[in-house]
Amino acid sequence: MGETNYSLAGDLNEAKKMADGLEHYIQTDQIYGTVGGGFFSGGSMPSLTTGALLMRVRRLRAREEELTPAQRGELSAIEDEIARVRSKWRAHFDEKVEREAHSRLKSLGQYFEDLRDDPRAAANAWLPEALRRTIIYELDRAMQEYGLERGDLPQRINGMDAALRRQTEKSPFIWSAELEAVYPADTFWWLYARPPKPKK
């Protein structure tokens, strides 16, 4: 998982490949796309989604002082491509953001069932769920920035967070230390939490 074995250059590379495939992806009906097809459609690259791309761009921008001038240029080009694609395909783009937010919330809800049915396995599977919750944050943030109607999304997120808090306990930061400054505990509390493993 890239967040536990983090590389700034790797994050930029993934964001660039996602941005390169963004226009085609936005025109499809699928929420979880593949990057580049062929070689990059395997397990080496994360799924292409609006949330996954926006998450990478925000944290790259948060660490831009560590980027080389050439890397900063690449990041600006990625942001320009996102703006261009959204301008050209706004209805498609905004629908993708909304659908992905609700899809990821639904999947996070399924995790609670898993936690109840098999607490040990679910506790060991927490990292993908923490990533899912982080991407939900980015999608909700994007909807606010774009002025989109959020409907019951804030209430659903609050309800999910209340359930998450009941099922987790405080932990050291669960991702790579390189990302800790990007994700302060007061906002991203779920990255400083884990479900307790059953004692037996």
C-alpha positions in Angstrom: 0.0 0.0 0.0 1.5 3.3 -1.1 0.5 5.2 2.0 2.5 2.9 4.3 5.6 2.8 2.0 5.3 6.3 0.7 7.3 7.9 -2.1 6.8 11.5 -3.2 8.0 10.8 -6.7 5.7 7.7 -6.8 2.7 9.8 -5.7 3.5 12.3 -8.5 3.9 9.5 -11.0 0.6 7.9 -10.0 -1.2 11.3 -10.2 0.3 12.0 -13.6 -0.9 8.7 -15.0 -4.4 9.2 -13.5 -4.6 12.7 -15.0 -3.5 11.3 -18.4 -6.4 8.9 -18.3 -8.9 11.3 -16.7 -10.8 12.5 -19.7 -11.5 9.0 -21.0 -12.4 7.8 -17.5 -14.9 10.7 -16.9 -16.8 9.7 -20.0 -17.3 6.1 -18.8 -20.0 4.8 -16.4 -17.6 3.1 -14.1 -16.6 4.5 -10.7 -13.3 2.6 -10.4 -11.2 2.8 -13.6 -7.8 1.5 -14.6 -4.8 3.7 -15.4 -3.5 3.5 -18.9 -4.9 0.0 -19.7 -2.6 -2.9 -20.5 0.5 -2.9 -18.2 -0.8 -0.4 -15.8 -4.2 -2.0 -15.4 -2.7 -4.6 -13.1 -2.1 -4.5 -9.4 0.9 -2.1 -9.6 -1.3 1.0 -9.9 -4.3 2.0 -7.8 -7.7 2.4 -9.3 -8.3 5.6 -11.2 -11.1 7.6 -9.5 -11.7 11.3 -9.0 -11.1 10.9 -5.3 -7.8 9.0 -5.6 -6.5 11.7 -8.0 -7.7 14.7 -5.9 -6.1 13.1 -2.7 -2.7 12.8 -4.4 -2.8 16.3 -5.8 -3.7 17.9 -2.5 -0.9 16.1 -0.6 1.6 16.8 -3.3 0.7 20.5 -3.2 1.0 20.3 0.6 4.6 19.1 0.1 5.5 21.2 -2.9 8.6 22.7 -1.3 10.1 19.2 -1.4 9.5 18.9 -5.2 12.1 19.9 -7.8 11.2 22.7 -10.2 10.5 20.0 -12.9 8.2 18.1 -10.5 6.4 21.3 -9.6 5.8 21.9 -13.3 4.4 18.4 -13.6 2.1 19.0 -10.6 0.8 22.2 -12.1 0.2 20.4 -15.4 -1.9 17.8 -13.5 -4.0 20.5 -11.9 -4.5 22.2 -15.2 -5.7 18.9 -16.8 -8.1 18.3 -14.0 -9.5 21.8 -14.4 -9.7 21.4 -18.2 -11.5 18.0 -18.0 -14.0 19.3 -15.4 -14.7 22.4 -17.5 -15.3 20.3 -20.6 -17.2 17.5 -18.9 -18.6 19.2 -15.9 -21.8 17.2 -15.5 -19.9 13.9 -15.9 -17.1 15.0 -13.6 -19.4 16.2 -10.8 -21.6 13.1 -11.1 -18.5 10.9 -10.7 -17.4 12.8 -7.5 -20.9 12.4 -6.0 -21.3 8.7 -7.0 -17.8 7.8 -5.7 -18.5 9.5 -2.3 -21.6 7.5 -1.8 -20.1 4.3 -3.1 -17.1 4.5 -0.7 -19.4 5.3 2.2 -21.5 2.2 1.4 -18.3 0.1 1.2 -17.2 1.5 4.6 -20.6 0.4 6.0 -19.9 -3.1 4.8 -16.7 -3.1 6.8 -18.7 -2.7 10.0 -20.6 -5.9 9.1 -17.2 -7.6 8.6 -16.0 -6.2 11.9 -19.0 -7.8 13.7 -18.7 -11.1 11.9 -15.0 -11.6 12.0 -13.3 -9.0 14.3 -9.8 -10.3 13.9 -9.8 -10.4 10.1 -11.5 -7.0 10.0 -9.0 -5.5 12.4 -6.2 -6.7 10.1 -7.9 -5.2 7.1 -8.2 -1.7 8.5 -5.6 0.1 6.3 -7.8 0.0 3.1 -10.7 1.3 5.1 -8.7 4.2 6.5 -7.7 5.0 2.9 -11.3 4.8 1.9 -12.3 7.3 4.7 -9.5 9.6 3.6 -10.7 9.7 0.0 -14.3 10.3 1.2 -12.9 13.4 3.0 -11.3 14.6 -0.3 -14.5 14.0 -2.2 -16.7 15.9 0.3 -14.1 18.7 0.3 -14.2 18.8 -3.5 -18.0 18.9 -3.5 -17.9 21.9 -1.2 -15.3 23.7 -3.3 -17.2 23.0 -6.5 -20.5 24.2 -4.9 -22.2 20.9 -5.4 -25.4 19.8 -3.6 -24.2 17.5 -0.8 -27.7 16.2 0.2 -27.5 13.9 3.1 -23.7 13.2 2.6 -22.6 15.3 5.7 -25.1 13.4 7.9 -24.0 10.0 6.5 -20.4 10.9 7.1 -21.0 12.0 10.6 -22.9 8.8 11.3 -20.1 6.7 9.9 -17.5 8.6 11.9 -19.5 8.1 15.1 -19.6 4.4 14.4 -15.9 4.4 13.5 -15.0 6.1 16.8 -16.9 3.4 18.7 -15.1 0.6 16.9 -11.5 2.0 17.0 -9.0 3.0 19.6 -6.1 5.6 19.4 -3.0 4.5 17.7 0.3 6.0 16.4 -0.1 7.4 12.8 -0.8 4.3 10.6 0.7 5.6 7.4 4.3 6.5 6.5 5.9 9.1 8.7 6.5 11.2 5.6 2.7 11.8 5.3 2.1 12.7 9.0 2.5 16.4 8.5 -0.1 16.4 5.7 -2.7 14.6 7.9 -3.1 16.4 11.3 -4.8 14.3 13.9 -7.5 16.8 14.7 -8.9 16.4 11.2 -7.8 13.0 10.1 -8.3 11.2 13.4 -9.0 7.9 11.7 -5.4 7.8 10.6 -4.4 7.8 14.3 -6.8 4.9 15.2 -7.2 1.2 14.7 -9.9 -1.4 15.6 -8.6 -3.3 18.6 -7.6 -6.9 17.8 -9.5 -9.5 19.8 -7.5 -10.9 22.6 -8.5 -14.5 21.7 
